[in-house]
Each structure stands twice: as C-alpha cells, then as structure tokens.
Amino acid sequence: MIEWITIWIVLWGFFMGLPNYLFKKHKINYHEYSWQHSLFYIFSIFIVCAVYKDFFALYFIDIKSVLAFFVLFFVIWILIPRLFKKDYYNSRKERFLYQIPKFFEILFQQFCFLGGLLTFGFAPAMFGLVFFFLHIPVLLFIPKSFSLIFIGGSLVGGIIFASAQSFGSYGFIISLLIHLIFYLSLHALLTSGRLPNISPHRR
C-alpha cells in the first residue's frame, strides 16, 4: 500500500502541483496556451490510466458507454458557457480556449482520484478527506478569497466523489458530472456578479 500511496502522491504532485506553481510564477492562464495545456492533461490521463491499468480494467466494465458519456459531457461543457449573458473573459474565444484544457484537467483529477481510491485501502469517506487536504496548498497559488471556495468545495466534493466512485463505473460518471457542474455553477455565479467580493481567477 505504501508503494501505491507514493506513486499517487508523485502523480498528483507532478500533474497538479507543478503546473500550479509554474502558472503562478510565469503568470500563465489556460486560455493563452490552450492546446499546450490540453495536450498536457490528455497526456497525464494516459499516464494515470497506464499506471492503474489493471485496476481500471476491472473497474470500467462497459468502457464504450463510459467513453460516450465523456464525449457528451465535453460537448455540453463547451456549449453551456455560450448561454452566459456576460462573461468575465474578454471574448467567447477566450472562454472557449479556457474550457478545453479545464475539461481534461477535471477528467485527470477524477482518474487520479479513482486510482488512489482503488489502491490506498482507505474507506471512501477517509479518502475523500485526502482530496480535501490536497487542496489546502492552493492558498499558495491563487487569491485567498477565491481559494477558500475550492478548499471548501473539495471537502464536500471529495466525500461525494469517493462515495459515487465506490459504486463502479457509472458512479465514476456521476462523480465526473458533479465535478463539472461545480465549475459551471461557479463560473455562472462569477459571471452574474453574485459573488461581488471575489475577483474571478482566470486560470
């Protein structure tokens, strides 16, 4: 178990921690290098799936249906922001260029989360707390008022994700959907101006 915990920490640290550090240091946003970021997270998904292939092979029984949901969610994820009457991005193009890599980042998080859930040997709720603690360092990378949203969301989300994913591949789909809805809802709130004391973080 210690070996799998170490592998998981390295994967999360490299594909989530390192980019956040570099983005802050060089003031990089997703929409400025959209395709590079998208390819980075697609690559990260392949790496995670390769590392946990034996576990995922047993977990994802109906892989064709799962992939169909991925495509459906991606299309919806891209199209829904077009319904925003206004946006804190400067143009529809910037919003579109943000949405693409963000989808694959969220998908990576879900796969990486599942890898840990299947190998740590923790109860789902306990592993959900691991997800929460991993989000605390975002205080170092983004404004405090904004980071608290993600830290608080990760506490609830981690427990929900772990509970959903413990039910199998369709639970994974539900977990991914909830994760996407969280971000869409947050973007909608920021766009509407209902969070006046929080400046949007265009990352």
Kinemage of the C-alpha trace (Angstrom):
@kinemage 1
@onewidth
@group {chain A} dominant
@subgroup {mainchain}
@vectorlist {calphas} color= white
{ca met a 1} P 0.000 0.000 0.000
{ca ile a 2} L 2.856 2.409 0.819
{ca glu a 3} L 4.192 1.949 -2.714
{ca trp a 4} L 0.853 2.915 -4.260
{ca ile a 5} L 0.489 5.902 -1.953
{ca thr a 6} L 3.941 7.123 -3.013
{ca ile a 7} L 3.135 6.663 -6.708
{ca trp a 8} L -0.134 8.520 -6.304
{ca ile a 9} L 1.460 11.464 -4.486
{ca val a 10} L 4.095 11.753 -7.230
{ca leu a 11} L 1.433 11.714 -9.958
{ca trp a 12} L -0.715 14.316 -8.217
{ca gly a 13} L 2.246 16.490 -7.349
{ca phe a 14} L 3.665 16.440 -10.870
{ca phe a 15} L 0.458 16.899 -12.853
{ca met a 16} L -1.383 19.240 -10.465
{ca gly a 17} L 1.099 20.799 -8.068
{ca leu a 18} L 3.905 21.602 -10.505
{ca pro a 19} L 1.653 23.291 -13.122
{ca asn a 20} L 0.037 25.473 -10.442
{ca tyr a 21} L 3.470 26.590 -9.280
{ca leu a 22} L 4.640 27.346 -12.825
{ca phe a 23} L 1.407 29.110 -13.757
{ca lys a 24} L 1.756 31.450 -10.802
{ca lys a 25} L 5.463 32.033 -11.329
{ca his a 26} L 5.128 32.851 -15.034
{ca lys a 27} L 1.579 34.321 -14.832
{ca ile a 28} L 0.197 31.846 -17.364
{ca asn a 29} L -3.518 31.271 -17.990
{ca tyr a 30} L -5.246 28.349 -19.659
{ca his a 31} L -6.706 30.385 -22.495
{ca glu a 32} L -3.296 31.762 -23.503
{ca tyr a 33} L -1.796 28.318 -24.178
{ca ser a 34} L -4.955 26.294 -24.535
{ca trp a 35} L -3.749 23.498 -26.800
{ca gln a 36} L -0.494 23.002 -24.921
{ca his a 37} L -2.370 22.682 -21.631
{ca ser a 38} L -4.953 20.374 -23.210
{ca leu a 39} L -2.255 18.064 -24.540
{ca phe a 40} L -0.504 18.110 -21.160
{ca tyr a 41} L -3.612 16.893 -19.350
{ca ile a 42} L -4.520 14.382 -22.046
{ca phe a 43} L -1.001 13.010 -21.628
{ca ser a 44} L -1.494 12.965 -17.844
{ca ile a 45} L -4.686 10.929 -18.259
{ca phe a 46} L -2.864 8.361 -20.392
{ca ile a 47} L -0.105 8.110 -17.775
{ca val a 48} L -2.573 7.587 -14.920
{ca cys a 49} L -4.511 5.006 -16.935
{ca ala a 50} L -1.256 3.191 -17.750
{ca val a 51} L -0.182 3.138 -14.104
{ca tyr a 52} L -3.549 1.863 -12.873
{ca lys a 53} L -4.477 -0.178 -15.953
{ca asp a 54} L -5.021 -3.448 -14.046
{ca phe a 55} L -7.309 -1.762 -11.521
{ca phe a 56} L -9.169 0.259 -14.144
{ca ala a 57} L -9.668 -2.820 -16.358
{ca leu a 58} L -11.672 -4.426 -13.572
{ca tyr a 59} L -13.454 -1.198 -12.660
{ca phe a 60} L -14.588 0.026 -16.093
{ca ile a 61} L -16.674 -2.870 -17.306
{ca asp a 62} L -18.682 -1.042 -20.006
{ca ile a 63} L -15.924 1.186 -21.385
{ca lys a 64} L -17.836 2.154 -24.555
{ca ser a 65} L -20.682 3.669 -22.554
{ca val a 66} L -18.220 5.481 -20.308
{ca leu a 67} L -16.415 6.979 -23.322
{ca ala a 68} L -19.762 8.036 -24.805
{ca phe a 69} L -20.532 9.950 -21.603
{ca phe a 70} L -17.105 11.614 -21.774
{ca val a 71} L -17.877 12.898 -25.273
{ca leu a 72} L -21.374 14.039 -24.249
{ca phe a 73} L -20.083 15.879 -21.182
{ca phe a 74} L -17.312 17.521 -23.207
{ca val a 75} L -19.783 18.886 -25.782
{ca ile a 76} L -22.095 20.210 -23.052
{ca trp a 77} L -19.130 21.679 -21.160
{ca ile a 78} L -18.079 23.601 -24.270
{ca leu a 79} L -21.561 24.799 -25.212
{ca ile a 80} L -23.138 25.840 -21.878
{ca pro a 81} L -20.971 28.971 -21.372
{ca arg a 82} L -22.479 30.320 -24.594
{ca leu a 83} L -25.667 30.786 -22.570
{ca phe a 84} L -23.923 33.287 -20.276
{ca lys a 85} L -25.306 36.755 -20.969
{ca lys a 86} L -21.971 38.209 -19.918
{ca asp a 87} L -18.611 36.745 -19.009
{ca tyr a 88} L -15.513 37.753 -17.097
{ca tyr a 89} L -13.457 36.516 -20.031
{ca asn a 90} L -12.877 39.153 -22.687
{ca ser a 91} L -14.383 37.182 -25.547
{ca arg a 92} L -16.133 33.941 -26.460
{ca lys a 93} L -12.833 32.780 -27.928
{ca glu a 94} L -11.026 33.186 -24.601
{ca arg a 95} L -13.811 31.308 -22.811
{ca phe a 96} L -13.688 28.504 -25.400
{ca leu a 97} L -9.904 28.248 -25.107
{ca tyr a 98} L -10.237 28.007 -21.314
{ca gln a 99} L -12.957 25.357 -21.386
{ca ile a 100} L -10.958 22.804 -23.390
{ca pro a 101} L -7.952 22.272 -21.081
{ca lys a 102} L -10.097 22.695 -17.969
{ca phe a 103} L -12.236 19.735 -19.017
{ca phe a 104} L -9.207 17.486 -19.349
{ca glu a 105} L -7.776 18.740 -16.059
{ca ile a 106} L -11.019 17.789 -14.289
{ca leu a 107} L -11.039 14.422 -16.054
{ca phe a 108} L -7.451 13.835 -14.928
{ca gln a 109} L -8.405 14.674 -11.347
{ca gln a 110} L -11.219 12.135 -11.473
{ca phe a 111} L -8.982 9.368 -12.856
{ca cys a 112} L -6.212 10.156 -10.386
{ca phe a 113} L -8.746 10.270 -7.541
{ca leu a 114} L -10.045 6.852 -8.605
{ca gly a 115} L -6.535 5.419 -8.736
{ca gly a 116} L -5.983 6.420 -5.127
{ca leu a 117} L -9.393 5.205 -4.036
{ca leu a 118} L -8.752 1.763 -5.523
{ca thr a 119} L -5.236 1.326 -4.124
{ca phe a 120} L -4.958 3.137 -0.778
{ca gly a 121} L -7.175 0.712 1.104
{ca phe a 122} L -8.983 3.599 2.822
{ca ala a 123} L -12.719 3.827 3.393
{ca pro a 124} L -14.306 6.124 0.754
{ca ala a 125} L -15.045 8.913 3.235
{ca met a 126} L -11.482 8.808 4.554
{ca phe a 127} L -10.043 9.039 1.054
{ca gly a 128} L -12.399 11.947 0.371
{ca leu a 129} L -10.635 13.792 3.201
{ca val a 130} L -7.309 13.164 1.457
{ca phe a 131} L -8.688 15.063 -1.537
{ca phe a 132} L -9.610 17.925 0.799
{ca phe a 133} L -6.140 18.138 2.363
{ca leu a 134} L -4.537 18.135 -1.091
{ca his a 135} L -6.448 21.303 -1.951
{ca ile a 136} L -5.218 23.310 1.032
{ca pro a 137} L -1.948 24.303 -0.760
{ca val a 138} L -3.965 26.247 -3.370
{ca leu a 139} L -3.763 29.060 -0.794
{ca leu a 140} L -0.200 29.496 -2.031
{ca phe a 141} L -1.159 29.849 -5.687
{ca ile a 142} L -4.366 31.857 -6.000
{ca pro a 143} L -6.023 34.715 -4.045
{ca lys a 144} L -7.190 33.660 -0.590
{ca ser a 145} L -10.841 34.666 -1.042
{ca phe a 146} L -11.004 32.610 -4.217
{ca ser a 147} L -9.010 29.633 -2.940
{ca leu a 148} L -11.389 29.160 0.009
{ca ile a 149} L -14.139 28.261 -2.466
{ca phe a 150} L -12.053 25.387 -3.817
{ca ile a 151} L -10.887 24.229 -0.394
{ca gly a 152} L -14.435 24.193 0.960
{ca gly a 153} L -15.751 22.583 -2.207
{ca ser a 154} L -13.085 19.879 -2.068
{ca leu a 155} L -14.182 18.845 1.432
{ca val a 156} L -17.737 18.164 0.292
{ca gly a 157} L -16.716 17.094 -3.203
{ca gly a 158} L -14.071 14.628 -2.048
{ca ile a 159} L -16.553 12.716 0.082
{ca ile a 160} L -19.169 12.777 -2.690
{ca phe a 161} L -16.663 11.681 -5.348
{ca ala a 162} L -15.394 8.806 -3.204
{ca ser a 163} L -18.911 7.658 -2.365
{ca ala a 164} L -20.040 7.801 -6.005
{ca gln a 165} L -16.932 6.143 -7.432
{ca ser a 166} L -17.205 3.290 -4.946
{ca phe a 167} L -20.329 2.161 -6.852
{ca gly a 168} L -18.419 1.368 -10.046
{ca ser a 169} L -18.028 2.893 -13.491
{ca tyr a 170} L -21.392 4.645 -13.559
{ca gly a 171} L -20.592 6.090 -10.167
{ca phe a 172} L -17.459 7.465 -11.786
{ca ile a 173} L -19.647 9.136 -14.430
{ca ile a 174} L -21.803 10.696 -11.697
{ca ser a 175} L -18.680 11.875 -9.869
{ca leu a 176} L -17.325 13.492 -13.040
{ca leu a 177} L -20.680 15.135 -13.747
{ca ile a 178} L -20.839 16.632 -10.234
{ca his a 179} L -17.284 17.947 -10.613
{ca leu a 180} L -18.154 19.625 -13.920
{ca ile a 181} L -21.392 21.075 -12.537
{ca phe a 182} L -19.454 22.614 -9.647
{ca tyr a 183} L -17.191 24.526 -12.028
{ca leu a 184} L -20.010 25.533 -14.366
{ca ser a 185} L -22.033 26.802 -11.398
{ca leu a 186} L -19.046 28.709 -10.049
{ca his a 187} L -18.382 30.328 -13.433
{ca ala a 188} L -22.060 31.232 -13.746
{ca leu a 189} L -22.018 32.861 -10.282
{ca leu a 190} L -18.854 34.810 -11.035
{ca thr a 191} L -20.252 35.919 -14.376
{ca ser a 192} L -23.538 37.035 -12.815
{ca gly a 193} L -21.736 39.161 -10.232
{ca arg a 194} L -23.384 37.366 -7.295
{ca leu a 195} L -20.005 36.993 -5.631
{ca pro a 196} L -19.073 40.689 -5.610
{ca asn a 197} L -16.236 40.360 -3.099
{ca ile a 198} L -14.415 37.711 -5.124
{ca ser a 199} L -12.478 38.624 -8.245
{ca pro a 200} L -12.613 35.868 -10.916
{ca his a 201} L -9.405 33.886 -11.251
{ca arg a 202} L -8.908 33.252 -14.951
{ca arg a 203} L -6.858 30.111 -14.536
